[in-house]
């Protein structure tokens, strides 16, 4: 292994180390020793009672070393292992999120369906550190919102910013969304490729036949996990202006088919707790751990320098207290 040392905060070293040396130089140049006049200087010299000890310079150097070590520690020294191996899951995941108009219903403990779906999707993303993930959203049309990426901050921001109205909400093109997700995964070399499809309704008339998306997923070995929001039975919600309005029914039969034929699983979420449990289940099922090389791994090395700093300070204290205190 070709280990090397780097500074995580080099600016601290660039500023503090030269500043410490500059201040020490100024103090050294401007310092003037006290001069005492004695009438019997010749007698003291004859009996060798004068001292030429350089203890003050030694103590000054030790204090300078202490300050330099503190400046160096502020720069956060690290050892870099450029060829570390880490365990990764080896799974490529596309989140496929329904943003049709019905996702605005607030029948999930007075929360909108879209808000609950986003919250649990973000929680799921945070748990998959080493898995490339992407995002597809769909309503009347389907778009790829984010390709496969390891940049979880960017993906988190895109999911968090997803709102109803980004695409026309008057429709549910489920199969078209699945085809876009499959297209994102078809060239993947990951050990496992999955699509997590979340929807609260049935495909609309302008959608493609579901068998088209199903055959494409099977051809490329992609598993589909489906999450239906709501119920497969007809329910109604009281609207302040329009009275009782029907809630969309989940096509559970279609979702079960997509999951079963591709080796995934189908779930139905009726409340926020169900949604969280479903994502936790998918997270536990989809783990294919293996070791791979990463570009580098960083190890903080504070302790050796802190011990050296403590040692220098202790030696200075012992010298000034027990050795040179009377000089």
Secondary structure, DSSP 8 states (H G I E B T S, - for coil): --EEEEETTHHHHHHHHHHHHHHHHHHHHH--------TTHHHHHHTT------HHHHHHHHHHHHHHHHHHHHT-EEEEETT-EEEE--EEEEEEEE-SGGGG--TBTTB-HHHHHHHHHHHHHHH-TTS-EEEEEESSSEEEEEEEES-HHHHHHHHHH--TTSS--S---HHHHHHHHHHHHTT---SEEEEEEEESS---TTS--HHHHHHHHHHTTEEEEEEEES-SS--EEEETTTEEEE-----HHHHHHHHHHHT--EEEESSHHHHHHHHHHHHHH----EEEE-S-EEEE-HHHHHHHHHHHHHHHHHIIIIISTT-
